[in-house]
Every structure is written in C-alpha cells, then in structure tokens.
Amino acid sequence: VSDSYFVVAHFHYVVFGTVVFAMFAGFHFWWPKFTGKLLDERLGKITFWTLFVGFHGTFLVQHWLGANGMQRRIPDYLAVEGLTPLNTVSSVFSFLLGMSLLPFFYNVWKTAKYGKPVEVDDPWGYGRSLEWATSCPPPRHNFLTLPRIRS
C-alpha cells in the first residue's frame, strides 16, 4: 500500500477527521460564550450528519482504491484499470462533504441575526470552570466578586 491512495486516505482520515470535527465541535460549544446566543440544534445535527457521511464516503472509498492498487501522484487513470466507479463514488461524496458547510453557515447567519439570547450563564448545564460562571457573553470586567468554584 506504500505510495498508493491508501496513504492519501489515511492521512485525510487522521488529519481532516480530527481537526475539522474538533473545530466544528468547539465552535458549537463556544458559540454561546462568544455571542450570547445558541446555535440551532437541528441545523447543527444536519451539519454533523452530512459532514460525517460525506467524510466517510469520500475517504473510506479512497482506502479501498489504495488497497486495489491505485497509485497516488498520477493525473489520469485508464478505464481498464477499473478504478473509475470508486473514484466517482469518492467524488460524489466529496461534493456532499463540501455541501455540509451550507447548513452550518446558514445556522451561523440565522443565529447571529435572529437568535434568542441565552438566559443562563451555562447553557450546557455542566460547566465546572470559571468561564461558565459568568454570563454569556461575558462582560468586560468579568466578575464583580469571586464566584463559587465548583470543581
């Protein structure tokens, strides 16, 4: 599998999978603290599932291509090699992966423009650190008195 598309797929599984999913998770988690508004949960789930399916549909298929001997760094492949159907599947899922950003951007726009303010300091209900002990978004001065630390 050396110098095959398996290497490309594995790299993207590790790097793209960890970084992009962590960025989206962090963004959704910290959005109330930044803006004082919660993102729409339904749109967040749509974003997650389209991203999840598009990600796995794109890069899992590339693992199969690499295991079938598709070399990397080659611009064109002959149809007789039998790689075209799986490449097409990977390409279709990559469009889904790209389209998964649309509900996310719509969610951010909709929440920024029409979102209701968060009414509690910790909208998630389980924060034990100081950043969740102040309001969302926090005031400039942060705390008038030292809050009770619960952890």
Helices and strands as residue ranges (DSSP letters): H 5-35, H 41-67, G 79-81, H 84-99, H 101-114, G 130-132
